[in-house]
């Protein structure tokens, strides 16, 4: 187990004819870092691409920042997703993974297991969560999007996080799962508590998680008695060579679809809209394309927004099951590894002009939804929601503009996710 970071070699003294000292590393995990982490990640890519770091929670982990190392780590089966491989110190107990999932009995989902269990579970989930089901859901996503815009379009102002980016994916995933309309506001409230308390008192998160878990278990029981065409019913029916998901697996899978599906999409819509509003040339290109009835730039544009300032800053936790070498660093068995997707997706060794937002970028194999066997199963739904949300916003509110200086906006100070707390905008009222 890795206890202390390796001691780096003393830097050469420039006055003794050696290489000049590197600039000091920008400080991590401050409010300034949360607003713009990319300079710090650029420093790490150049000087310490695989770096042992103590996180604000007190847990130490290797941060992986170069694209090549990141792809290697994401696909390396010696890096397990199962927390059983991490012997957590007492002061850090329970501080990895999704807050509250352990105490709520929600550990058996795709983000926490390895093959062969992962292979079986993903195969079963994929039978219910098909591309056809997502494609058929497009009219409903568009209807939800327009209904939310209707709620503020006549006012001339809005907070696009609270009024739009947050409720859209919650209602969408509730519809897809088969949550009755009369229960969806409860799910929205509990999910909101998870986000608000996510970086504060973890007890608030745990209570919300337990409420969601209890509700999902009761709903799944009802679905077994009254089969439908929703995703939960599909998960219950899914079988492979006679194998079915267990009750615990269905509950955990529904929870992670809800948790991962809503927060990533909130941030995709929020971050994406913010970047379009602060890059007027690219925003105008997209509006002109949409006005002409073209969708190609919208599709490549959402991929570029995922790369440039994506919703997931770091991939979820991995743990070395044996000693290995990653990016030239020796990683001990049991060490946590966090792949910094935001850093890898701005690596100049992989992307030309990586700090430039180019909505028409073609060679864009970003890592925003992961890589390898843990590639996000909900990525098609998130893309559909992101494309629909941005297209309808720019079409219906063509003069949409920020109602605050960009430097005044605050980002949620998190570890895994990257997103704005608020996004105040103004526009000419409809009607």
N, C-alpha and C positions, 0 to 999 in steps of 0.2 A: 504494500500500500504506500502511496506517495505521501510523505509527511511534510517535506520541505521542498521548495523549488530548488532546482539545480543551481549552484552558484556559477554565474557567468564568468567567463574569463575577463580579466581586467582589460579595459579598452586601451588601445595604443595611445601614447602621448604624442600629440602633434609636434611638440617641440623637440621630440627625440626622433623625428623623421618618420613616425608611424602615420596611420590614417587619422584623419580628424575625428574628434568625438561626434557621435550622432546627436541630433537635437534631443532635448529631454522629451520623454513620452508624455503626451497629454494625459491629464488625470481622468480616470474612468469613473463612471457611476455618479457623476455630479449632475445638477440640473442642466448645466451647459452641455455636458456630454449627451444627455437625453435629447436635447434639442438638435444636436448635430454630431453624431458619433463618428462620422466618416473620416475626419482628420486623424482621430486616434486609431481607427482601424487601418488607415494608410500607413501610419507609423509602424504598427504591429506587423503588417504584411512585409514591410521592408526590413525591419530590424529583429523582430521576434515573432515569426509567423505561427509558431506553436508555443504558446506562453502559459506557464502556470500562474494562475491569478486567484487571489482570495476575493470571493464575491461578497456583496453586502450582507448576505445571509450568514456569513461565516464559513460557508463551504468553499473548499478549494477545487479548482477544475482547470483542465487544459483548454485554452481557447485557440481554435484553429481558424486562421483568417485567409489563407491563400486558396484560390479556386481549385487547383490541382489536389492539394492536401484535403480540402473539404469534400470533394467528390470521392476521394479514396476513403475517407473516414465514414461517410454516409453509407458506403457499400460494404465496409469491412465487417464481416460477421464475428470478428473477435471483439468488436465493440457492441456489447449487448444492450438492449433496451430494458432489460429486467433489473429493477433496483436491488434484487437479491444479491447481485454481484458487487454492491457498494456497501462496505462496512462503515456506515456513517459514524462520525464521532458524536458523542452525547450532545454537544452543544448545537449540532446541526441536524438532530433527529427530525425526520419528516419534512426537511426543507428543500427536497428535490421533488420533481414531478408536479402534477396539478395539485394545488392546495386543497386539502380536505378529502382527496380521493381514497387515501389509505384508510382513514377512520370510517369512511362511508362504505367500504367494501366494493370499491369500483376500480380495482387494479387490473382486471382481466380484459383489457381492451388492446387495440392494435398498437398503441403507443408504448406499451409496457411489456410486450412479449416477443419472443424470438421463434424462429423455426424449430421444430415442426408445428408448434401450436399456432404461430403467426400465419403460416401457410394455410392451415386448415381454416382459421377464423377469417382471413382475408378472402379466401375462395368462397366461403359461405356468404359473407357480407356482399361480395361483388355480384352474387346471384340476385340480390335484392336491390342493390344500389347501382343500377345499370345506366349506361349512357342514354338508352332509350327513355328511361324514366326521367332523367334530368332534362332531356330535350323536350319531352312532353310537358314539362313544368314551366317552360318559357312564358306562355301566356299568363300564368298565375303570377310569376315574378314581375312581369310588366304591369299587371293590374295592381299589385301591391305597391310598386314604385310610383305609379300615377296617383294612387290614393294618398300616399304619404305626401307627395308634392302638393296635391290639392289642399292638404291641411295647412300649408303655409304660403302658398303661391300668391294669395291676395294680400298678404301682410307686407311684402316688400323687404322682409328680413327673416333670418332664421339662424339657428345653430344647427348646422348640418350634421353634427354628431348626434345630438339629442333628438332632433326632429326627423332624421332621415337615415343616416348610416347605421345607427344602433337598432331601431325597430325593424328595418327591412330584413336583415338576415334572421332575426329572431322569429318573425312571423313566417318567413319562408321555410325555415327548417321545421317549425311547428306544423305547418301545413303538410310538408313532405312526410314527417313522421306520423301524422294522423292525430295530432293533439286537437281536441275539440275547440272550436272558436271561443267558447265561454271560459276555457282554462288558459288561453294563451297569454293573457295579461299577467297571470300569476307567474308563468315561466319567464316573461319579460322582467318582472320585478326581481325574481330570484337571480336571474342572469345579471341584471344591473348591479345587484349587491356584490356579486362575485367580482365584477370589474372595479367597483368603487373601493372595495376592501382588499383587492388583490395585492396591494403593496403596503397595506396597513395591518391592522390586527387580523391575524389569520383565523381567529375564532369566528369572525363574521363570515368569512369565506366558507369555513367548515359547516356552519349552520345552513348556509344557502345550498351547499352541495348535498347535505343530508335531506333537505326539503325536496330538491330536484330528484334525488335518488328514490325517495319514498313515493313521490308522485309517479315517476316512470314505472316503478314496480307495479303499482296499482293499475296504471293504464295498460301495461302489458298483460296483466291478468284479465282485464276486460276484453282486450283484443283477442285473446285465446278463445273467449266465449262467443265473440261476434267478429268473425274474420272480415277484413276489408281489403282495399286496394292500396293502402298506404305503406310506407316504408317499414313501420314496426310489424305490420302483418306479414310483409315480405320476409323480414328477418326471422319471424317465428316459423314461417313455412319453409325457409331455405334448408335444403338438405344436399348432402354430397355422399354418395355411397352409403346411404342410411344414417349418416351423421347429421345431427342438428345442433344449433347453438343451445347451450344450456341457458336456464333462466338468468343466471348471474351474468353470462356473456351478453345476452340481449340487453339487459339493463345497462351494463358498462358500455356497450357499443352505442346505444342511444345517447348516453350521457356524453361520450367523447364527440359524437357527431354534433350534438348541441353545443358543447363547450368550444371545441376547435372550430366548428363551422360558423359560429356567430362572431367570435372575437376577431378571427382572421379577416372576415369579410367586412366588419366594421372598419378595420384599419385599411383594407384595400380601397374602400370607397373614400374614407376620410383622407388618407395620405395621397391617394390618386387625385382627388379633387383639389387638395391644397397645392400639389405640384403643378397641375394644369393652370391654376389661378396665379401662380408665381412664375410661370413660363408662358407668357401671353402668345408668343409666336407659335408654339406647339399647340396650345389650346385653340388658336384660330384655325390652324391646319385641320384639326379634328372637327371643329364646327363646320368648316367648309365641306369636308368630306361627308359628314352626316347630312348636311343640307342637300348634297347632290345624290343622296340615296345610296352612298357607298358604305360598306362595312369593313373593308380590308384594314384601314388605318385604325379603326376601333379595336380590332382583334390584336394587331401587332402593338397598338398603343397600350392596352392593358398588360400585355407581357412586359413591355418596357417599364411601365409603372411598378410592376412586381419586382423587376430587377433594380430599378433606380432607388426606390424607397419603399420596399416591400413591407407587408404586414407582420412578417415573422423575422425578428432580428437574429435570433439564435435558434438553431434546431433543438428539439427536446433532448433530454439527457441521455447519454450513452456511458457505459462502464466497461473498462477493459477486463476481459475474462482471463487474459494472460499477458505477460510482458510483450510489448511490441514497440516498434520505432515508427513515429509519425512526424513527417517534416523534419527529420534529423534529431528529434527529441525522443528520449527513452521514456515510454509511458509504462508505469508499473501496473500489475494486476490490481484491479479494484479502483483505479483512478477514474474519476469522472472526466468525460470529454464533451465539450460543447462546441459545435461547429457554428461559426459566426457567418450566417448566410449573407447578412448585409455587407460584410467585408469581402467575402468571396465574389459576390456579384458586382463588385466594383474593382476587381483585380485587373490592372492594365495588361497583365500577361495573357488574359483571356478575352477581354472586351476592348475594342478600339474606343478611345475617348470615353472611358467609363464614367466620368463625372459629368457628361453631357446627356441631357434627356433628349432622346431621338425616338419619337413615336413610330417611325418607320423602320427601326432597327430590325434586320432580318436574322442575322446569326446571333440568336439570343437564347442560348441554352442556359438560362438562369436556374438557380437552385431554390427559388422562392417557395416551391412546394416540395422540396426535398429531392432525393435521388435514391435509386435502388429499391429494395423491397418495401421500404417504409414511405415511398412516394405517396403524397396525400390522396386518400381515396375520394375525398370530397372536392378535389380541385375542379372538376367540370362544373359543379354547382357554383362554386365561388367565382369562377370566370363568368358564368352566365349572369350572376347577380352583379358583378362589377361592370360588365359591359352594358347591361340594361340600365343600371343606375346612372352611369356617366352619360350615356346617350340621352336618356330622358331629361336629366338635369340641364345639359347644354342645349338641348332642343327647346325645351319649354321655358327656360330662363336664360336666354342668350346673352344678357348683359350681366350675368352673375359675377360678383366681385367680392373680395375680402372686405370685411367691415372692421378690421384691426390690422395693425402693423404686424407682419410675419414674426418679428422678434418678440412680440408680446404674447404669442400663442404658447401654451404649455403642453408638453408631451408627458404622457404617463410614464413615470420612472419605473420601468419594469426590466426584466431580464430576457424573457423569451419573445414577447410581443412588442411591436413598436406602433404607437398610435397617439393621436391628438386627444386631449381632454375635451376641447371645444373647437368648433370651426365656425365663427360668426361670419355671415355673409349678408349682402344686400343686393337688391335687383329691382327692376321695374315690376310692380305688382301686376299679376294677370287680371284681366277683366277691367 
